[in-house]
């Protein structure tokens, strides 16, 4: 027997326990209400936000034959009115409190959740509880919402990834409840009656099957009585006994070949595995992490990087109750499919033939612990973790148990579960291919699957013992909260580099953002896509380190670093544990100041970008937006696809990327922002040491002026195979530095959200679409304000007319005070919620500084928004929404 690998365990425990000093006074507390409802409260005063979540132990797997889709339909209907709040009012009230409300349905539970500013937590709780406890399921509302769900089904049918996923679930699980679509079928949804809903709800929505979680800036002694009162009417009876049947499927391997009109192929190889509460899930999670998570994973290093058989690949262990899937998912060029799937089977078998090495186990363990730390950045993340473990894993206390048991997994255990479960009889292979691409038949799959498994077993028997790993060093915890004042400060180095540091000691994390002028604004049709390629290649080798060496260093520290490119800027983002901040800053400096752009890595990145272009051709929404941009922007660089074209991509090489970087490197004109558990003085000194000697000035792009639209533009792209028509209406709008920007953001809030004009009318009342949303995108020089809808057959004309009605109303009549108040609260609530993470704060300060607004400009957002009057909104709408400036794109039926 091989000795157990405990390399990462001391580090994992130290990392997790490092949070204890900040958390001891506010540990999660479980409360049991008289009716059996479990309540978990956790005070957290790090941000003025509260997240409240309600979990019900009832998912789509609980449905009988005639109820298919009912759980999801109830989730849709829960916010459609109670005896005291008519349809639409709940969403408007939540948004008027600065909150966001939503829900989802899974196989084994349903979740309803709200996130809001802390001063409004009590009211938000009352509204959420009223919906969950007292929803009345009005027949007229039910009829309308069924149409919305049917549109959601059609939307899924237009998505190749969702089609493939459902084909996999059906083939892998057969007639088991997990094999059915969570949202049902068009026929099953239309057949559900109000009485069916009332019966199902009475059966499952009972106190012992319900968990309420509240995390955030509140006092438990004040909020808990309100929770008890709000959920007092939930029935106290226990839920009926429920157990899933065994999967009744023909022993594999099972083969599904989807012949579709796709440009990018996909391979999915999945094995049936045990789900919760099996103790094997820890080793299966470890196996999936080592095989397919990150750039140091086996699938990435071999199948993608070394052999070039796939464009993207990942692996996961999906473990709901009782049964699960160990799933390898890859996208690739169709011509490579017949080579890729056999190799994927071999690499899966390699978990037996070549069990995990010491470094692989160590990386997996420290990255898992770091993921739990990063989840603590938001109230919703903390609530989600507590609720999941309470309902699905026997109690929220088992978070630590999970980390411990994951850390205890050794190479023997991984090899054992691979040998037991990654067998040919458990395998389902789904291939999504265009006509003419090679595919195996059942006999060929069975032969190759058996051979791969037999070879792995034979190799495993020849393995020797694994050496015991060295001890790991403990992970340092956060400094005391009073180590600094928490205020951001700025310094400009003599070479022109602007440095912003904001200390925050709640979590042992550090986020870094480095950005320079550039982005799509600097591109021409000849080099379109060059900035995205540059961003992809930036971290693929620097200062003589190879891509794999750099990836191993980063993932060994549970860190991440990646390039990005936007409309008018580009740069690097990086995330490190606080103990590694100095090493992380050194790596950031190496990558930015001395990138290598190895020719072989540039070639690989080009292949990936070409694959992404092909994948866009298979996605109706992406195709629609790619056609919309030139319709709106004309000859401006923003009209081009950020990924470029096949022709422009072919022209790009290493020298082109070197030239792009030279234009952006600076350091003059570059902004570096660091937010997290650091000492500002030490951090500034380190930045001076690492960046101070560099010289140069980043060049600001000078694109042509924005197009002056004097005549409306319309284009329709026919797609007779589509299930929906994609509709995009847009206008040139104020840019990121325009004084009218706050008014445009408020306009978006007036129209958007579940309580906004578009959702309330075009979705709720008219049932024209599942998805309808406004969007305001602002960049340097010009912005866009647009409207998107996806509608079913025969609805496009009415949908376009409806959108134009709302657009005309905006430019003709100022919003009323009540609507202004809701929109302001909704906008500012989302603003506060969005700034909970260190990276969001760093990104915001960097962008504002780069735009010339100043790194503290975002702090004036509440003041600017609150100062807006109805007349400001009307003037902004008149400025933007002139009929002759409209661009309308439709794609589909």
SULZIQUI-V586760 format. One record per residue. PHI is phi in whole degrees, -180 to 180 (* if undefined). OMEGA is omega in whole degrees, -180 to 180 (NA if undefined). BURIAL is I if it has 24 or more other C-alpha atoms within 12 Angstrom, else O. Layout:
BEGIN
PHI & OMEGA & BURIAL
PHI & OMEGA & BURIAL
END
This chain:
BEGIN
* & 177 & O
-78 & 178 & O
-73 & -179 & O
-70 & 179 & I
-96 & 179 & I
-110 & -174 & I
-51 & -171 & I
-92 & -171 & I
-63 & 178 & I
-59 & 179 & I
-66 & 180 & I
-62 & -179 & I
-65 & 180 & I
-64 & -180 & I
-64 & -179 & I
-67 & -178 & I
-71 & 177 & I
-60 & 180 & I
-80 & -171 & I
-61 & -178 & O
-56 & -180 & O
-79 & -170 & I
-105 & -171 & O
-55 & -177 & O
-74 & -175 & O
-130 & 177 & O
-67 & 174 & O
-61 & 179 & I
-127 & 177 & I
-96 & 176 & I
-127 & 176 & I
-112 & 176 & I
-78 & -178 & I
-56 & -179 & O
-90 & 176 & I
94 & 177 & I
-64 & 176 & I
-90 & 179 & I
-121 & 176 & I
-119 & 177 & I
-120 & 176 & I
-144 & 177 & I
-74 & 178 & I
-152 & -173 & I
-104 & -178 & I
-74 & 179 & I
-148 & -178 & I
-80 & -174 & I
-137 & 175 & I
-131 & 174 & I
-114 & 177 & I
-125 & -177 & I
-130 & 177 & I
-121 & 178 & I
-109 & 178 & I
-120 & 180 & I
-77 & 177 & I
-161 & 178 & I
-123 & -176 & I
-64 & 179 & I
-69 & -179 & I
-82 & -174 & I
-81 & 172 & I
-89 & -173 & O
-54 & -174 & O
-90 & -179 & O
-106 & -171 & I
-59 & -177 & I
93 & -174 & I
-72 & -180 & I
-62 & 179 & I
-69 & 179 & I
-66 & 176 & I
-61 & 178 & I
-57 & 177 & I
-65 & -172 & I
-83 & -171 & I
-62 & -179 & I
-100 & -175 & I
-99 & 171 & I
122 & 173 & I
-130 & 179 & I
-58 & -178 & O
-106 & -179 & O
-135 & -179 & I
-68 & -179 & I
-55 & 179 & I
90 & -175 & I
-72 & -177 & I
-62 & 180 & I
-63 & 179 & I
-63 & -180 & I
-66 & 179 & I
-62 & -179 & I
-68 & 175 & I
-70 & 176 & I
-93 & -178 & I
79 & -176 & I
-112 & 177 & I
-133 & -176 & I
-127 & 180 & I
-167 & -177 & I
-162 & 170 & I
-150 & 178 & I
-120 & 176 & I
-121 & 179 & I
-65 & -171 & I
-120 & 174 & I
-161 & 176 & I
-124 & -180 & I
-125 & 173 & I
-119 & -173 & I
-149 & 178 & I
-140 & 175 & I
-132 & -172 & I
-153 & 173 & I
-63 & -170 & I
-62 & -178 & I
-68 & -179 & I
-111 & -175 & I
-62 & -177 & I
-63 & 179 & I
-66 & 179 & I
-63 & 176 & I
-59 & -179 & I
-59 & -178 & I
-69 & 180 & I
-61 & -179 & I
-65 & 178 & I
-59 & 179 & I
-65 & -175 & I
-69 & -174 & I
-89 & -167 & I
-119 & 179 & I
-53 & -174 & I
-105 & 173 & I
56 & 179 & I
-58 & -177 & I
-57 & 180 & O
-67 & 177 & O
-64 & 180 & I
-63 & 179 & I
-62 & 180 & I
-68 & -176 & I
-72 & 174 & I
-59 & 178 & I
-64 & 178 & I
-64 & 179 & I
-65 & 177 & I
-61 & 176 & I
-65 & 176 & I
-65 & 177 & I
-61 & 179 & I
-63 & 178 & I
-60 & 178 & I
-64 & -180 & I
-69 & 177 & I
-86 & -175 & I
-102 & -177 & I
-62 & 179 & I
-66 & -180 & I
-72 & 176 & O
-62 & -178 & I
-67 & -180 & I
-61 & -179 & I
-69 & 176 & I
-62 & 178 & I
-64 & -178 & I
-62 & -180 & I
-65 & -179 & I
-71 & -176 & I
-73 & -173 & I
-105 & 178 & I
60 & -178 & I
-87 & 173 & O
-64 & 180 & I
-54 & 180 & I
-70 & -180 & I
-83 & -177 & I
-94 & 176 & I
-63 & 180 & I
-58 & -175 & I
-92 & 179 & I
80 & 176 & I
-116 & 179 & I
-57 & -178 & I
-67 & -177 & O
-68 & 180 & I
-67 & -179 & I
-65 & -177 & I
-83 & -177 & I
-75 & 180 & I
-103 & 176 & I
-61 & -180 & I
-66 & 175 & O
-58 & -180 & I
-65 & -179 & I
-62 & 180 & I
-67 & -179 & O
-64 & -179 & I
-64 & 179 & I
-63 & -177 & I
-76 & -170 & I
-112 & -177 & I
-85 & -177 & I
-126 & -173 & I
-51 & -179 & I
-63 & 178 & I
-105 & -175 & I
-129 & 177 & I
-126 & 176 & I
-113 & -179 & I
-121 & 175 & I
-129 & 179 & I
-133 & 174 & I
147 & -171 & I
-86 & 179 & I
-148 & 173 & I
-107 & -175 & O
-58 & -177 & I
-65 & 177 & O
-92 & -175 & O
-82 & -175 & I
-58 & 178 & I
-59 & 178 & O
-70 & 176 & I
-63 & -179 & I
-61 & 179 & I
-67 & -175 & O
-66 & -177 & I
-108 & -177 & I
-63 & -176 & I
-82 & 178 & O
-67 & -179 & I
-58 & -176 & I
-91 & -178 & I
-64 & 176 & O
-70 & 174 & O
-66 & 175 & I
-61 & 175 & O
-61 & -179 & O
-142 & 173 & O
-143 & -180 & O
-77 & 175 & I
-73 & 174 & O
-68 & 177 & O
-72 & -179 & I
-102 & -178 & O
-123 & 176 & I
-66 & 179 & O
-54 & -175 & O
-81 & 8 & I
-77 & 179 & I
-104 & -175 & I
-123 & 173 & I
-129 & 176 & I
-114 & 178 & I
-95 & 177 & I
-91 & -173 & I
-136 & 178 & I
-83 & -179 & I
-122 & 177 & I
-94 & -180 & I
-109 & -179 & I
-86 & 177 & I
-145 & 177 & I
-126 & 174 & I
-132 & 178 & I
-114 & -174 & I
-136 & 179 & I
-116 & 173 & I
-65 & 179 & I
-137 & 175 & I
-71 & 174 & I
-105 & 179 & I
-68 & 8 & I
-100 & -176 & O
-57 & 176 & O
-70 & -179 & O
-76 & -177 & I
-63 & -179 & I
-67 & 179 & I
-69 & 178 & I
-68 & 174 & I
-61 & 179 & I
-63 & -180 & I
-60 & -180 & I
-66 & 179 & I
-62 & -178 & I
-68 & -177 & I
-76 & -170 & I
-147 & 179 & I
-116 & 177 & I
92 & -176 & I
-79 & 175 & I
-99 & 179 & I
-71 & -176 & I
-66 & -179 & I
-63 & -179 & I
-65 & -175 & I
-65 & -173 & I
-98 & -175 & I
-67 & -177 & I
-97 & -170 & I
-73 & -175 & I
-80 & -172 & O
-100 & 176 & O
63 & -177 & I
-87 & -179 & I
-134 & 176 & I
-94 & 177 & I
-153 & -180 & I
-155 & 178 & I
-151 & 178 & I
-142 & 179 & I
-146 & 172 & I
-110 & -179 & I
-92 & -172 & I
-128 & 168 & I
-74 & -176 & I
-70 & 169 & I
74 & -175 & I
-130 & 178 & I
-151 & 179 & I
-135 & 169 & I
-98 & -162 & I
-122 & 169 & I
-102 & -176 & I
-126 & -177 & I
-137 & 170 & I
-114 & -170 & I
-166 & 173 & I
-69 & -176 & I
-54 & -176 & I
-68 & -177 & I
-100 & -174 & I
-60 & -176 & I
-71 & 174 & I
-94 & -173 & I
-72 & -174 & I
-69 & 175 & I
-64 & 179 & I
-68 & 177 & I
-61 & 178 & I
-64 & 179 & I
-64 & -179 & I
-69 & 174 & I
-64 & 176 & I
-64 & 178 & I
-61 & 175 & I
-65 & 173 & I
-90 & -175 & I
-68 & -179 & I
-135 & -176 & I
-56 & -176 & I
-55 & 178 & I
-85 & -177 & I
-56 & -177 & I
-69 & 178 & I
-65 & 179 & I
-63 & -178 & I
-62 & 179 & I
-61 & -178 & I
-61 & -175 & I
-71 & -179 & I
-70 & 178 & I
-69 & 176 & I
-64 & 180 & I
-61 & 179 & I
-64 & 178 & I
-63 & 177 & I
-66 & 177 & I
-64 & -178 & I
-65 & 177 & I
-63 & -179 & I
-74 & -177 & I
-68 & -179 & I
-120 & 177 & I
-64 & 180 & I
-65 & 178 & I
-64 & 178 & I
-65 & 180 & I
-63 & 180 & I
-62 & 179 & I
-65 & -179 & I
-63 & -179 & I
-65 & 180 & I
-62 & -178 & I
-67 & 178 & I
-66 & -175 & I
-85 & -169 & I
-105 & -174 & I
-127 & 170 & I
87 & 178 & O
141 & -176 & I
-66 & 178 & I
-62 & -175 & I
-80 & 171 & O
-57 & 179 & I
-66 & 178 & I
-60 & 180 & O
-62 & 180 & I
-61 & -180 & I
-61 & -176 & I
-71 & 174 & I
-64 & -179 & I
-66 & -178 & I
-83 & -179 & I
-67 & 178 & I
-117 & -177 & I
-62 & 179 & I
-60 & -177 & I
-68 & 178 & I
-63 & 179 & I
-62 & -179 & I
-65 & -179 & I
-71 & 176 & I
-64 & -180 & I
-63 & -176 & I
-76 & -169 & I
-114 & -178 & I
-87 & -177 & I
-100 & -179 & I
-56 & -177 & I
-69 & 177 & I
-95 & -169 & I
-86 & 166 & I
-124 & 178 & I
-115 & 177 & I
-116 & 177 & I
-116 & 178 & I
-110 & -168 & I
-137 & 169 & I
-76 & 176 & I
-58 & 177 & O
94 & 178 & O
-72 & -177 & I
-66 & 178 & O
-148 & -180 & I
-79 & 166 & I
-98 & -176 & O
-60 & -178 & O
-65 & -180 & O
-67 & 177 & O
-62 & -178 & I
-60 & -179 & I
-63 & -178 & O
-69 & 179 & I
-64 & 179 & I
-65 & -180 & I
-64 & -179 & O
-62 & -179 & I
-69 & -179 & I
-64 & 179 & I
-65 & 179 & I
-65 & 178 & I
-62 & -179 & I
-64 & 179 & O
-67 & -179 & O
-64 & -178 & I
-67 & -179 & O
-93 & -176 & O
-72 & 174 & O
-97 & -179 & O
-70 & 178 & O
-95 & -179 & O
-68 & 177 & O
-69 & -178 & O
-78 & 177 & O
-73 & 178 & O
-72 & 180 & O
-100 & 176 & O
-81 & 179 & O
-63 & 178 & O
-94 & -179 & I
-71 & 178 & I
-91 & -179 & I
-71 & 174 & I
-72 & 177 & I
-57 & -174 & O
-64 & -178 & O
-93 & -179 & O
-65 & 176 & O
-158 & -173 & O
-86 & 177 & O
78 & -180 & O
-89 & 176 & O
-72 & 176 & I
-135 & -174 & I
-126 & 174 & I
-142 & 174 & I
-107 & -180 & I
-71 & 179 & I
-56 & -180 & O
-84 & 175 & I
99 & 178 & I
-71 & 176 & I
-93 & -178 & I
-120 & 178 & I
-122 & 179 & I
-128 & 176 & I
-126 & 179 & I
-75 & 176 & I
-152 & -168 & I
-110 & -179 & I
-68 & -178 & I
-133 & 180 & I
-80 & -178 & I
-131 & 174 & I
-138 & 178 & I
-115 & -180 & I
-129 & 175 & I
-133 & 176 & I
-123 & -175 & I
-140 & -179 & I
-137 & 173 & I
-61 & -180 & I
157 & 177 & I
73 & -174 & I
-63 & -180 & I
-59 & -178 & I
-91 & -173 & I
-91 & 173 & I
-124 & 177 & I
-57 & -178 & I
-73 & -178 & O
-119 & 179 & I
-57 & -178 & I
91 & -176 & I
-66 & -178 & I
-73 & 175 & I
-67 & 178 & I
-66 & 176 & I
-58 & -179 & I
-63 & 180 & I
-68 & -175 & I
-90 & -172 & I
-58 & -177 & I
-101 & -178 & I
-98 & 179 & I
140 & -179 & I
-156 & 176 & I
52 & 179 & I
84 & 177 & O
-86 & 177 & O
-77 & 177 & I
-56 & -178 & I
-67 & 178 & I
-64 & 180 & O
-65 & 179 & I
-62 & 180 & I
-64 & 178 & I
-63 & -177 & I
-64 & -177 & I
-70 & 175 & I
-68 & 177 & I
-101 & -174 & I
56 & -178 & I
-111 & 176 & I
-146 & 176 & I
-151 & -180 & I
-154 & 176 & I
-84 & 175 & I
-143 & 175 & I
-144 & 180 & I
-112 & -178 & I
-71 & -176 & I
-133 & 178 & I
-157 & 177 & I
-161 & -179 & I
169 & -176 & I
-128 & 166 & I
-119 & -180 & I
-148 & -180 & I
-135 & -177 & I
-137 & 165 & I
-68 & -173 & I
-58 & -179 & I
-63 & -176 & I
-108 & -172 & I
-61 & -178 & I
-67 & 178 & I
-63 & 178 & I
-64 & 179 & I
-65 & 177 & I
-62 & 179 & I
-66 & 178 & I
-60 & 179 & I
-64 & 178 & I
-60 & -176 & I
-66 & -177 & I
-77 & -175 & I
-87 & -176 & I
-138 & 177 & I
-72 & -176 & I
-97 & -174 & I
45 & -179 & I
-57 & -175 & I
-58 & -179 & O
-66 & 179 & O
-72 & 176 & I
-62 & 179 & I
-63 & 178 & I
-65 & -180 & I
-65 & 176 & I
-62 & 179 & I
-63 & 178 & I
-64 & -179 & I
-67 & 175 & I
-63 & 177 & I
-65 & 178 & I
-64 & 175 & I
-63 & 178 & I
-64 & -179 & I
-63 & 178 & I
-60 & -180 & I
-68 & 179 & I
-94 & -177 & I
-109 & -177 & I
-57 & -179 & I
-66 & 178 & I
-63 & 178 & I
-61 & -178 & I
-65 & -179 & I
-69 & 176 & I
-64 & 177 & I
-80 & -178 & I
-71 & -173 & I
-58 & 178 & I
-66 & 177 & I
-63 & -179 & I
-87 & -170 & I
-93 & 180 & I
62 & -177 & O
-93 & -180 & O
-69 & 179 & I
-55 & -180 & I
-68 & 178 & I
-74 & -174 & I
-83 & 173 & I
-65 & 179 & I
-56 & 178 & I
-83 & -177 & I
83 & 177 & I
-129 & 178 & I
-58 & -178 & I
-71 & -178 & O
-69 & 180 & I
-64 & -180 & I
-63 & -178 & I
-80 & -173 & O
-82 & 178 & I
-145 & -178 & I
-58 & -178 & I
-63 & 177 & O
-63 & -179 & I
-73 & 175 & I
-60 & 179 & I
-67 & 177 & O
-59 & -177 & I
-68 & 179 & I
-59 & 179 & I
-71 & -175 & I
-110 & -169 & I
-58 & -178 & I
71 & 12 & I
-82 & 175 & I
-61 & -178 & I
86 & -180 & I
-97 & 180 & I
-120 & 176 & I
-120 & 179 & I
-120 & -179 & I
-127 & 180 & I
-128 & 176 & I
147 & -171 & I
-83 & -178 & I
-134 & 171 & I
-93 & -175 & I
-57 & -178 & I
-64 & 178 & O
-63 & -178 & O
-68 & 178 & I
-60 & 180 & I
-63 & 179 & O
-66 & 179 & I
-64 & 178 & I
-60 & -179 & I
-65 & -172 & O
-86 & -176 & I
-113 & -170 & I
-63 & -176 & I
-83 & -178 & O
-70 & -179 & I
-132 & 178 & O
134 & -178 & O
-131 & 176 & O
-68 & -178 & I
-93 & 178 & I
-84 & -180 & I
-61 & 177 & I
-127 & -179 & O
-73 & 178 & I
-65 & -180 & O
-65 & 179 & O
-63 & -180 & I
-67 & 177 & I
-99 & -179 & O
-78 & 179 & I
-116 & 180 & O
-147 & -180 & O
-60 & -179 & O
-119 & -179 & I
-136 & 176 & I
-146 & 174 & I
-121 & 176 & I
-114 & -177 & I
-79 & 175 & O
-143 & -175 & O
-65 & 180 & O
-85 & -175 & O
-70 & 174 & I
-90 & -180 & I
-134 & 170 & I
-105 & 176 & I
-88 & -179 & I
-124 & 175 & I
-132 & 173 & I
-118 & -178 & I
-150 & -179 & I
-141 & 169 & I
-65 & -173 & I
-133 & 179 & I
-58 & -177 & I
-85 & -172 & I
-69 & -179 & I
-105 & -178 & I
-72 & 178 & O
-60 & 179 & O
-82 & -178 & I
-56 & 178 & I
-59 & 179 & I
-67 & 178 & I
-68 & 177 & I
-64 & 178 & I
-71 & 174 & I
-58 & 178 & I
-61 & 180 & I
-70 & 177 & I
-63 & -178 & I
-83 & -169 & I
-95 & -178 & I
77 & 179 & I
-70 & 177 & I
-98 & -178 & I
-83 & -174 & I
-62 & -173 & I
-69 & -179 & I
-62 & -177 & I
-64 & -177 & I
-95 & -170 & I
-74 & 177 & I
-97 & -173 & I
-68 & -175 & I
-86 & -174 & I
-97 & 178 & I
53 & -177 & I
-84 & -173 & I
-158 & 168 & I
-81 & -177 & I
-115 & 173 & I
-143 & -176 & I
-155 & 170 & I
-86 & 174 & I
-147 & 175 & I
-119 & 178 & I
-113 & -178 & I
-118 & 177 & I
-138 & 177 & I
-68 & 177 & I
89 & 179 & I
-158 & 178 & I
-126 & 178 & I
-139 & 170 & I
-120 & -174 & I
-141 & -178 & I
-139 & 179 & I
-125 & 172 & I
-145 & 169 & I
-122 & -171 & I
-127 & -178 & I
-83 & -177 & I
-57 & 175 & I
81 & -175 & O
-107 & -173 & I
-63 & -178 & I
-61 & 180 & O
-66 & -179 & O
-66 & 179 & I
-64 & 178 & I
-61 & 179 & O
-64 & 177 & I
-61 & -179 & I
-66 & 174 & I
-61 & -179 & O
-69 & 178 & I
-64 & 180 & I
-63 & 180 & O
-63 & 179 & O
-59 & -176 & I
-85 & -177 & I
-114 & -172 & O
-135 & 178 & O
-69 & 178 & I
-67 & 179 & I
-77 & -175 & O
-60 & -179 & O
-62 & 180 & O
-69 & 176 & I
-61 & -178 & I
-64 & 178 & I
-61 & -177 & I
-65 & 179 & I
-63 & 180 & I
-65 & 179 & I
-63 & -179 & I
-64 & -177 & I
-73 & 175 & I
-64 & 177 & I
-64 & 178 & I
-62 & -180 & I
-67 & 179 & I
-63 & -177 & I
-70 & -178 & I
-97 & -179 & I
-69 & -175 & I
-86 & 179 & I
-63 & -179 & I
-66 & 178 & I
-62 & 178 & I
-65 & -180 & I
-65 & 179 & I
-62 & -177 & I
-64 & -179 & I
-65 & 179 & I
-64 & -178 & I
-63 & -179 & I
-65 & 178 & I
-66 & -179 & I
-66 & 179 & I
-76 & -179 & I
89 & -179 & O
-84 & -177 & O
100 & -172 & O
-68 & 179 & I
-98 & -175 & I
-61 & -177 & O
-62 & -180 & I
-69 & 179 & O
-89 & -179 & O
-55 & 179 & I
-58 & -180 & I
-62 & -178 & O
-66 & -178 & I
-67 & -179 & I
-64 & -179 & I
-78 & -177 & O
-70 & 177 & I
-113 & 179 & I
-53 & 179 & I
-64 & 177 & O
-64 & -179 & I
-68 & 179 & I
-62 & -180 & I
-63 & 179 & I
-63 & 179 & I
-64 & 178 & I
-64 & 179 & I
-62 & -170 & I
-97 & -167 & I
-92 & 174 & I
-76 & -176 & I
-55 & -177 & I
-73 & -180 & O
-103 & -175 & I
-85 & 169 & I
-116 & -178 & I
-125 & 178 & I
-122 & 172 & I
-126 & 179 & I
-141 & 178 & I
142 & -173 & I
-70 & NA & I
END
